[in-house]
Amino acid sequence: RVDASGALFESRAVGVVGRPGEGGTFSLTSGGVRTCGTALFEAFEVGPCLGGEVDFMTGSGTASQAGEGSGAWATVSGSALALWNVGRAFGVITRADAVLPLARPPFVITHVGAGDIVVHRPASATFRMAIGIEVRFF
């Protein structure tokens, strides 16, 4: 089994602790592919997956000298997948992922002469779960 996925996350505002009015608004888009070795038990399919994705983040500052920036980084992931095959073209899928970024670019507010203040940096590892409807085209 090979799966492709994509996600678009809503924008989020983040403030800098101790600096009222300073921070940024960020949005994240993600796309990836994973391959799974699954076993079929009648209408149910379960197994582990390995994959990778590329995450794209854009940000705009809310400081007095606000700017904009963007960054991209690749991740690797390991997953546990469970699928209930409702029909030939449809299924209900659940998945638990552990995601490790290969880079962690910082998003900063730059102050002339005062250095950079990191507003956001991708986590060193994340865990997430998904549930949804699978539609098969092949």
C-alpha positions as CSV (number, residue, x, y, z in Angstrom):
1,R,0.0,0.0,0.0
2,V,1.3,3.5,-0.9
3,D,-0.6,6.6,0.4
4,A,-0.3,10.2,-0.5
5,S,-1.6,12.9,1.8
6,G,-1.8,16.7,2.2
7,A,-3.0,19.0,4.9
8,L,-3.7,22.7,5.2
9,F,-3.7,24.1,8.7
10,E,-5.5,27.3,9.8
11,S,-3.3,30.3,10.6
12,R,-2.2,30.8,14.2
13,A,-1.0,33.9,16.1
14,V,1.9,33.5,18.5
15,G,3.1,36.2,20.9
16,V,6.5,36.8,22.4
17,V,6.5,36.3,26.2
18,G,7.3,39.6,27.9
19,R,7.0,41.7,24.8
20,P,3.4,42.9,24.3
21,G,2.4,43.5,20.7
22,E,5.3,41.4,19.3
23,G,4.8,38.0,17.7
24,G,3.7,36.5,14.4
25,T,0.9,34.8,12.5
26,F,1.8,31.5,10.9
27,S,0.2,29.1,8.4
28,L,1.4,25.5,7.6
29,T,0.8,23.4,4.5
30,S,2.1,19.8,4.4
31,G,2.3,17.1,1.7
32,G,3.7,13.6,1.9
33,V,3.8,10.0,0.9
34,R,4.0,6.8,3.0
35,T,4.3,3.1,2.2
36,C,2.7,0.5,4.4
37,G,3.1,-3.2,4.9
38,T,-0.5,-4.3,5.8
39,A,-2.2,-7.6,6.6
40,L,-5.8,-8.1,5.5
41,F,-8.3,-9.7,8.0
42,E,-11.6,-9.9,6.0
43,A,-12.8,-6.3,5.8
44,F,-10.0,-5.0,8.1
45,E,-6.4,-4.0,7.2
46,V,-3.7,-3.2,9.7
47,G,0.1,-2.6,9.6
48,P,3.1,-0.3,10.0
49,C,4.0,2.5,7.6
50,L,7.2,4.5,6.8
51,G,7.0,7.8,5.1
52,G,8.2,11.3,4.6
53,E,6.7,14.7,4.0
54,V,7.6,18.3,3.3
55,D,6.2,21.1,5.4
56,F,5.9,24.7,4.2
57,M,5.4,27.5,6.7
58,T,4.8,31.1,6.1
59,G,4.8,33.8,8.8
60,S,4.3,37.5,9.1
61,G,5.4,39.5,12.1
62,T,3.3,41.8,14.4
63,A,6.2,43.7,15.8
64,S,6.9,47.4,15.2
65,Q,9.2,46.4,12.3
66,A,7.1,43.5,11.0
67,G,8.3,41.4,8.1
68,E,7.4,38.3,6.3
69,G,9.2,35.0,5.8
70,S,8.8,31.4,4.8
71,G,10.6,28.1,5.3
72,A,10.3,24.5,4.3
73,W,11.7,21.3,5.9
74,A,11.5,17.6,5.3
75,T,10.4,15.0,7.9
76,V,10.4,11.2,8.2
77,S,7.5,9.4,9.9
78,G,6.6,6.0,11.3
79,S,2.9,5.1,11.5
80,A,0.4,2.5,12.7
81,L,-2.5,2.1,10.3
82,A,-5.9,0.5,10.7
83,L,-8.5,0.5,7.9
84,W,-12.1,-0.8,7.6
85,N,-12.9,-1.6,4.0
86,V,-16.5,-0.5,3.7
87,G,-16.5,-1.2,-0.1
88,R,-14.3,-1.6,-3.1
89,A,-13.7,2.2,-3.4
90,F,-14.2,3.4,0.1
91,G,-12.8,2.8,3.6
92,V,-12.6,4.3,7.1
93,I,-9.0,4.8,8.1
94,T,-7.3,5.6,11.4
95,R,-3.6,6.3,11.7
96,A,-1.1,7.2,14.5
97,D,2.1,8.9,13.4
98,A,5.4,9.7,15.0
99,V,7.1,12.5,13.0
100,L,10.8,13.6,13.1
101,P,11.9,16.7,11.2
102,L,15.3,16.6,9.4
103,A,15.7,20.3,10.0
104,R,14.1,22.8,12.4
105,P,14.3,26.3,10.8
106,P,13.6,29.1,13.3
107,F,11.1,31.9,12.6
108,V,12.4,35.1,14.2
109,I,11.7,38.7,14.9
110,T,14.9,40.7,14.1
111,H,15.7,43.7,16.2
112,V,18.5,45.9,14.8
113,G,21.3,45.8,17.4
114,A,19.4,43.5,19.8
115,G,19.6,40.2,18.0
116,D,16.9,37.8,16.9
117,I,13.9,36.6,19.0
118,V,12.7,33.1,18.0
119,V,8.9,33.1,17.7
120,H,8.5,29.6,16.4
121,R,10.6,26.5,15.7
122,P,9.3,23.1,14.6
123,A,9.3,20.6,17.5
124,S,12.1,18.0,17.6
125,A,9.4,15.2,17.4
126,T,5.6,15.2,17.2
127,F,2.9,12.7,17.6
128,R,-0.4,12.9,15.7
129,M,-3.5,10.9,15.0
130,A,-5.9,10.9,12.0
131,I,-9.2,9.4,11.2
132,G,-11.0,9.8,7.9
133,I,-12.6,8.4,4.8
134,E,-10.4,6.8,2.2
135,V,-11.4,7.0,-1.4
136,R,-9.5,4.7,-3.8
137,F,-8.9,5.7,-7.4
138,F,-7.1,2.5,-8.5
